[in-house]
Amino acid sequence: KKVTIYSTPTCHFCQLAKEFFDEKGVEYTNHDVSVDMEKRKEMIEKSGQMGVPVIYVDEEMAVGFDKDKLSAMLGI
């Protein structure tokens, strides 16, 4: 599965999500929207969200860090 997270370095829930992925051995692409304006614009256009984290597993979106939802989306 393709996992993408839009995050900021100061976001507690972003850190929790990345730690969760690391613990489960899930590879992911991280976009730091605090410095990457193009990815910030992409995140807002795709999700309608201004807050982070915005996480995509393939084409399915999750906003915030919900361990149960992410586990279901990842099939783990």
Long-range contacts (C-beta under 8 A, 24 or more apart in sequence): 1-57, 1-58, 1-74, 1-75, 2-29, 2-56, 2-57, 2-58, 3-27, 3-28, 3-29, 3-55, 3-56, 3-57, 3-74, 4-28, 4-29, 4-30, 4-31, 4-55, 4-56, 5-29, 5-30, 5-31, 5-53, 5-54, 5-55, 5-56, 6-31, 6-33, 6-39, 6-40, 6-43, 6-47, 6-52, 6-53, 6-54, 6-55, 7-31, 7-32, 7-33, 7-52, 7-53, 8-32, 8-33, 8-34, 8-52, 9-34, 10-34, 11-52, 11-53, 13-52, 13-53, 13-64, 13-65, 14-52, 14-53, 14-65, 16-65, 17-53, 17-55, 17-65, 17-70, 20-65, 20-67, 20-70, 24-74, 24-76, 26-74, 26-76
